Amino acid sequence: MVLPLVDESNPKCYMCHEGFKDIEKLREHQAQKHADSIQQENVNTKREPAPGDVTVF
């Protein structure tokens, strides 16, 4: 989907690609429409370095 230049600065939901005027409207939308998907995504995501990553101290 290609957005016109007018809508480029507006946030867009990464799940349904619906555009919003500001980030607060996007957060409300995701909390209402995609709450179950976001919670499941957070449970299944493990945060650790990938094999071969270099850690700088």
Secondary structure per residue as TSV (DSSP state, phi and psi in degrees):
chain	resnum	aa	ss	phi	psi
A	1	M	-	360.0	129.8
A	2	V	-	-107.1	126.3
A	3	L	-	-93.5	146.3
A	4	P	-	-67.8	161.7
A	5	L	G	-58.3	-26.4
A	6	V	G	-63.4	-36.0
A	7	D	G	-94.5	2.6
A	8	E	T	-62.4	-33.4
A	9	S	T	-86.0	-8.6
A	10	N	S	-82.5	140.6
A	11	P	-	-68.1	152.1
A	12	K	B	-133.7	138.1
A	13	C	-	-67.9	127.5
A	14	Y	T	-77.1	-10.8
A	15	M	T	-92.8	-42.5
A	16	C	T	-117.7	-2.4
A	17	H	-	63.4	27.0
A	18	E	-	-85.7	135.7
A	19	G	B	-90.2	151.6
A	20	F	-	-135.6	159.6
A	21	K	S	-75.6	-34.6
A	22	D	S	-146.3	169.9
A	23	I	H	-67.4	-29.7
A	24	E	H	-66.1	-40.7
A	25	K	H	-64.2	-38.0
A	26	L	H	-64.2	-44.2
A	27	R	H	-61.9	-42.6
A	28	E	H	-61.9	-44.0
A	29	H	H	-60.5	-47.3
A	30	Q	H	-66.6	-35.1
A	31	A	H	-68.0	-33.5
A	32	Q	H	-86.0	-48.3
A	33	K	H	-89.4	-34.0
A	34	H	S	-121.4	24.7
A	35	A	H	-60.1	-43.9
A	36	D	H	-66.4	-39.1
A	37	S	H	-67.5	-40.8
A	38	I	H	-67.9	-41.1
A	39	Q	H	-64.4	-42.4
A	40	Q	H	-64.8	-38.4
A	41	E	H	-64.3	-40.3
A	42	N	H	-68.1	-33.0
A	43	V	H	-71.7	-40.1
A	44	N	H	-83.0	-6.8
A	45	T	-	-89.9	119.6
A	46	K	-	-106.1	133.5
A	47	R	-	-102.5	103.0
A	48	E	-	-154.5	159.0
A	49	P	-	-64.6	147.6
A	50	A	-	-76.7	155.1
A	51	P	T	-58.1	131.0
A	52	G	T	93.9	-7.0
A	53	D	-	-68.8	144.9
A	54	V	-	-105.3	128.0
A	55	T	-	-96.4	129.7
A	56	V	-	-106.9	126.5
A	57	F	-	-98.3	360.0
